[in-house]
Amino acid sequence: MRRSLPFCLARWVLPFLFVAVFGFAHAQQIPTLRARINLVLVPTLVASKTGEPVYNLTAKDFLVTDNGVEQKIRLDTETYKQPISIVVLVQVGRSAVREFYKYQGLPTMVDALAGDTEHRVAVVEFDSRPRMLQDFTADPNAVQRAIYAIQPGDDGAAILDSVWYAVDMLKDEPPQNLRVVVLLSETRDKGSVTPMQEVIRKIGQSDVVVYSLAFSPGRGDLFQFSPPAGNSADLLAPVRMAMAALRKNAAAAIPHMTGGQYLRFNSGKQLDSQIGMLANQVHNRYILSFQPSDDKPGLHLLSVKLRQPLGVRVLARTSYWATPPATLEGTTPPGSR
């Protein structure tokens, strides 16, 4: 018997409609899938009392805790020849003009810091705001011209705004590169407009290591860091602690957060010596990493120690900022559109 056209269409179309409707209803019942993809990198320097790097340690030698909880870590062993991207961040405002004569050997020092690895260097000056003098380049002559082109600025010393600017520059550098900021400044911020908590978040979400070389401060500017005792129930306590440290001595607090170093200099010769020491350390850090067992959003406090004390110093980042887990299946977080 010959069937009508509508009957034939229904025979073929209805099963597809059923599958589509059932599939849509089923999908509505499936919760949004989320993936924990946060990987925290912890560049770590182990140095002797004289500042010489300590070699041949393994992942088993380190104890890393995140908010007091021990983490399972891995160690990247192929770091000696790792490419590097450096932002040289030079204060030119306020009293910085008195320091200019000490910078005569800075281009050579920066070249030594980059070492014989593949590298890219950018130069930024700042007073009440940052200004790029030289974008990332591998040309040492371009770096030299940029450093020698610095001019006295206004009465600002916007350290926080300028570090934010440098971290933003480094985020677009090749992913395999070490990311370093060399900050030459006074100790206290004067004139930044970026909210302090946003600066802490920006630094905590990056893998940038900041080395600070400060004009010698008065006794009142010396930096002390006191973590909260015990496991505080106040989730904002670490943020308030970091903000207090930034207010007292931004040039010291920022390296402390990132695992870099805070050094002072009184002369060009001392500046040369300090950068020479950093050049020996920057390429000899252990790159530890872990996937947090608790990825609660916000500021996390880190501790990195050796399981067997060797009478050495361990320098590593002391915090990071966790973000909400990424979503799968093409979904986007609220407010991202």
C-alpha positions in Angstrom: 0.0 0.0 0.0 1.4 3.4 -0.9 1.8 5.7 2.1 1.1 9.5 1.9 4.0 11.9 1.9 3.2 13.3 5.4 3.3 9.8 6.8 6.7 9.1 5.3 8.1 12.4 6.6 6.8 11.6 10.1 8.4 8.2 9.9 11.9 9.7 9.4 11.6 13.0 11.3 9.9 11.9 14.5 12.8 9.6 15.7 15.3 12.5 15.2 13.0 14.9 17.1 12.7 12.4 19.9 16.5 12.0 20.2 17.0 15.8 20.1 14.3 16.5 22.7 15.5 13.6 25.0 19.1 14.8 24.6 18.2 18.4 25.5 16.3 17.3 28.6 19.1 15.0 29.6 21.7 17.7 29.1 19.6 20.0 31.4 20.0 17.5 34.2 23.8 17.3 33.9 25.7 19.7 36.2 28.3 22.0 34.6 31.6 20.2 34.4 34.7 21.9 35.8 38.3 21.1 35.5 41.0 21.9 38.0 43.8 23.0 35.8 45.6 25.4 38.2 49.3 24.6 38.4 51.3 26.7 40.8 54.9 27.3 39.8 57.3 27.9 42.7 60.8 29.1 41.5 63.1 28.4 44.5 66.6 29.4 45.3 68.7 27.4 47.7 71.8 29.3 48.6 74.7 29.0 51.0 75.5 31.7 53.5 77.8 33.3 51.0 75.1 33.4 48.3 76.3 30.5 46.2 73.5 28.3 44.8 73.2 24.8 46.2 72.9 22.1 43.5 71.8 18.5 43.0 68.6 18.6 45.2 65.6 16.5 44.2 61.8 16.9 44.7 62.0 14.6 47.8 64.3 17.2 49.5 61.6 19.9 49.5 58.6 20.3 51.8 56.0 22.7 50.3 52.8 23.6 52.1 49.8 25.6 50.8 47.9 27.2 53.7 49.6 24.8 56.0 48.8 21.7 54.0 51.6 19.7 52.5 51.5 19.4 48.7 52.7 16.7 46.2 55.3 18.5 44.1 57.3 17.9 41.0 60.7 19.4 40.0 61.7 20.6 36.6 65.3 19.7 36.1 65.9 21.3 32.7 66.2 25.0 33.8 69.8 26.0 33.4 69.5 27.1 29.7 65.9 28.3 30.0 65.2 31.5 28.0 64.5 34.6 30.1 62.5 37.8 29.7 63.5 40.7 31.8 61.8 44.1 32.5 64.3 46.7 33.9 62.1 49.0 35.9 63.9 52.3 36.9 62.5 55.0 39.1 63.2 58.5 37.8 60.9 60.5 40.0 61.3 62.1 43.4 64.9 61.7 44.8 65.9 59.2 42.1 67.8 61.9 40.1 70.5 61.7 42.8 71.1 58.0 41.9 71.5 58.4 38.1 75.3 58.5 38.2 75.3 55.1 39.8 73.6 53.6 36.7 76.5 54.0 34.4 77.3 50.3 34.4 73.7 49.2 34.4 73.5 48.0 30.7 76.5 45.7 31.3 75.0 44.5 34.5 71.7 43.6 32.8 73.6 41.8 30.1 75.3 39.7 32.7 72.0 39.0 34.4 70.6 37.7 31.1 73.6 35.4 30.8 74.4 33.4 27.7 70.8 32.1 27.4 68.3 33.3 24.8 66.9 36.5 26.3 64.7 39.5 25.8 65.0 42.7 27.8 62.6 45.7 28.1 63.3 49.0 29.9 60.6 51.0 31.7 61.1 54.3 33.6 58.6 55.6 36.1 57.7 58.5 38.3 54.0 59.1 39.0 53.4 56.7 36.1 55.3 54.1 34.1 56.6 54.8 30.5 58.2 52.2 28.3 61.6 53.3 26.9 62.4 50.1 25.1 60.1 47.1 24.3 61.5 43.6 24.6 64.7 43.2 22.5 67.7 40.9 22.3 69.9 43.9 21.2 72.1 45.0 24.1 72.8 48.3 22.3 69.1 49.1 22.3 69.0 48.4 26.0 72.0 50.7 26.6 70.5 53.5 24.6 67.2 53.2 26.6 68.9 53.3 30.0 71.1 56.2 29.0 68.0 58.1 27.8 66.3 58.3 31.2 65.5 61.8 32.4 64.5 63.2 35.8 60.8 62.8 36.4 58.1 64.4 38.6 57.6 64.0 42.3 56.0 60.5 42.1 57.3 57.0 42.8 54.4 54.8 41.7 56.1 51.5 42.4 52.8 49.4 42.5 51.4 50.8 39.3 54.8 50.2 37.6 55.2 46.6 38.8 51.6 46.0 37.6 52.6 47.5 34.2 55.7 45.2 34.0 53.8 42.1 35.0 51.3 42.9 32.2 54.2 43.2 29.7 55.6 39.9 30.7 52.4 37.9 30.4 52.7 38.0 26.6 56.2 36.7 26.5 56.9 33.2 25.2 55.5 30.7 27.7 58.8 28.8 28.1 60.6 31.9 29.3 61.5 32.8 32.9 59.9 36.1 33.8 61.9 38.6 35.8 61.5 42.2 36.9 64.5 44.1 38.1 63.2 47.1 40.2 65.5 50.0 41.0 63.6 52.3 43.3 63.2 53.9 46.8 61.5 51.7 49.4 58.0 53.3 49.7 55.3 53.8 47.0 54.3 57.4 46.3 51.4 58.0 44.0 50.1 54.7 42.8 46.4 54.6 41.9 45.9 50.8 41.4 44.0 49.3 44.4 46.5 47.5 46.5 44.5 44.3 46.6 44.4 44.2 42.8 48.2 44.5 42.7 48.5 41.6 45.1 46.1 39.5 43.0 48.0 40.4 39.8 51.3 39.4 41.3 49.9 36.3 42.8 48.4 35.1 39.5 51.7 35.5 37.7 54.9 33.5 37.6 57.1 36.6 37.7 60.0 36.9 40.0 60.9 40.4 41.2 64.4 41.4 42.3 64.5 44.8 44.0 67.6 47.0 44.3 66.6 49.9 46.6 68.3 53.2 47.4 69.5 52.7 50.9 66.5 53.4 53.3 66.4 54.9 56.7 65.9 52.7 59.7 62.1 53.3 59.7 61.9 51.7 56.2 63.5 48.4 57.1 61.2 45.5 56.2 59.8 42.9 58.5 57.3 40.2 57.6 55.2 38.5 60.3 52.8 35.8 59.0 49.7 35.2 61.1 50.0 32.6 63.8 48.2 29.3 63.4 45.4 28.6 60.9 43.4 31.9 61.0 39.7 31.6 60.3 39.9 35.1 58.9 40.1 34.6 55.1 41.2 38.2 54.5 44.0 38.1 57.1 46.7 37.2 54.5 45.5 40.0 52.2 45.6 42.6 55.0 49.0 41.3 56.0 50.3 41.7 52.4 48.8 45.2 52.1 50.4 46.3 55.4 53.8 45.1 54.1 53.3 47.0 50.8 52.5 50.2 52.7 55.7 49.9 54.8 58.2 48.9 52.2 56.8 48.1 48.7 60.3 47.4 47.3 60.9 44.6 49.9 57.3 43.2 50.1 57.0 42.5 46.3 60.1 40.4 46.0 59.1 38.5 49.2 55.8 37.6 47.6 57.4 36.3 44.4 60.5 34.6 45.8 62.9 37.2 44.6 65.4 39.2 46.6 65.4 42.7 48.2 68.9 44.3 48.2 70.1 47.8 48.9 72.9 49.9 47.4 74.8 53.0 48.2 77.1 53.2 45.3 77.5 52.2 41.7 80.1 49.7 42.7 77.7 48.1 45.2 74.9 48.0 42.6 77.3 46.2 40.2 78.2 43.7 43.0 74.5 43.1 43.9 73.5 42.5 40.3 76.5 40.2 39.8 75.3 38.1 42.7 71.8 38.0 41.2 73.2 36.9 37.9 74.6 33.9 39.5 71.3 33.0 41.1 68.6 33.8 38.6 69.5 30.9 36.3 70.1 28.4 39.1 66.7 28.2 40.7 64.7 25.0 41.2 61.4 25.2 39.5 58.9 23.4 41.8 55.3 23.0 40.9 52.1 21.5 42.3 48.4 21.3 41.7 46.7 22.6 44.8 44.7 20.2 46.9 42.5 23.1 47.8 41.9 25.6 45.0 39.7 27.9 47.1 39.8 31.3 45.3 41.8 34.0 47.0 45.3 34.5 48.4 47.1 31.3 49.5 50.1 31.4 51.8 53.1 29.2 50.7 56.0 27.7 52.7 59.0 26.1 51.1 61.5 24.3 53.3 64.1 21.6 53.1 63.2 18.4 54.9 66.7 18.1 56.1 68.1 21.5 57.2 71.5 22.1 55.6 72.3 25.5 57.1 71.3 27.3 53.9 68.8 29.9 52.8 65.6 29.0 50.9 64.0 31.8 48.8 60.7 31.0 47.2 57.4 32.8 46.6 55.4 33.1 49.8 51.9 33.4 48.3 49.8 33.0 45.2 46.3 34.0 44.1 44.0 31.1 43.2 41.3 31.7 40.6 38.0 29.7 40.1 38.4 26.5 38.2 38.0 26.7 34.4 34.8 25.4 32.9 34.5 22.8 30.2 32.0 22.1 27.3 32.4 25.7 26.0 30.7 27.3 29.0 32.0 30.7 30.1 32.1 32.1 33.7 29.4 34.7 34.6 30.2 38.2 33.6 32.9 37.2 31.0 30.8 38.3 28.1 
